[in-house]
Amino acid sequence: MVSSYLYPQYWKMEMMSSLRERFGERLRDLRFERRMTQEEFYGDLLKLSPTFGGVIERGIRAPSFENLDLIASNLGITVSELFDLSVEP
């Protein structure tokens, strides 16, 4: 394991990973609040791959700007509200 203390570039990667994970949790919570499955939300509503939605929600990948706008508008919130990670849905 490489120490992030000795190698700041690893700290940045860890921080970004944590942000992706928190964003994914927020997105999953918002989807759950609307009682939608990944298939319903990502597949039927957004016309995206439900598998890709799962990857976003697990914090493995981040959505593009276009997909952020699509996700937010279909949730009835702004993109900035998607990133309000201090709020419970």
C-alpha positions in Angstrom: 0.0 0.0 0.0 1.3 3.4 -1.0 1.2 6.1 1.7 -0.8 9.1 0.7 1.2 11.1 3.2 4.4 10.5 1.3 2.8 10.7 -2.1 0.2 13.5 -2.4 -1.1 12.4 -5.8 -2.5 9.3 -4.0 -4.3 11.5 -1.5 -6.0 13.3 -4.4 -7.1 10.0 -5.9 -8.4 8.8 -2.5 -10.3 12.1 -2.1 -11.8 11.8 -5.6 -12.8 8.2 -4.9 -14.5 9.3 -1.7 -16.4 12.1 -3.5 -17.6 9.6 -6.2 -18.8 7.3 -3.5 -20.6 10.0 -1.6 -22.2 11.2 -4.8 -23.2 7.7 -5.7 -24.8 7.2 -2.3 -26.7 10.5 -2.7 -28.0 9.5 -6.1 -29.1 6.1 -4.8 -30.9 7.7 -1.9 -32.7 10.1 -4.2 -33.7 7.2 -6.5 -34.9 5.1 -3.5 -36.9 8.1 -2.2 -38.8 8.0 -5.5 -39.2 4.2 -5.2 -37.6 3.5 -8.5 -35.4 0.5 -9.4 -32.2 1.0 -11.4 -34.0 -0.5 -14.4 -36.9 2.0 -14.1 -34.7 5.0 -13.5 -31.7 4.5 -15.6 -33.2 2.2 -18.3 -36.7 3.4 -18.8 -36.6 7.0 -17.8 -33.1 8.1 -18.7 -32.5 5.7 -21.5 -29.1 4.8 -20.0 -27.7 1.4 -19.1 -29.0 0.3 -15.7 -25.6 -1.3 -15.2 -23.9 2.0 -15.8 -26.2 3.6 -13.2 -25.1 0.9 -10.7 -21.5 1.7 -11.4 -22.2 5.4 -10.7 -24.1 4.6 -7.5 -21.2 2.5 -6.3 -18.7 5.3 -6.9 -16.7 3.5 -9.5 -17.4 6.0 -12.3 -18.7 9.5 -12.5 -21.4 10.7 -15.0 -20.7 13.2 -17.7 -22.0 16.7 -17.5 -24.7 15.9 -20.0 -25.8 12.9 -17.8 -25.7 15.0 -14.7 -28.1 17.4 -16.2 -30.4 14.5 -17.4 -30.3 12.9 -14.0 -31.1 16.1 -12.1 -33.9 17.2 -14.4 -35.6 13.7 -14.2 -35.3 13.9 -10.4 -36.9 17.3 -10.4 -33.8 19.0 -8.8 -30.9 21.1 -9.9 -27.4 19.8 -10.7 -26.1 21.7 -7.7 -28.7 19.9 -5.5 -27.3 16.6 -6.7 -24.0 17.6 -5.1 -25.4 18.7 -1.8 -23.8 15.8 0.0 -24.7 17.1 3.5 -28.4 16.7 3.0 -30.5 13.6 3.6 -33.0 13.1 0.8 
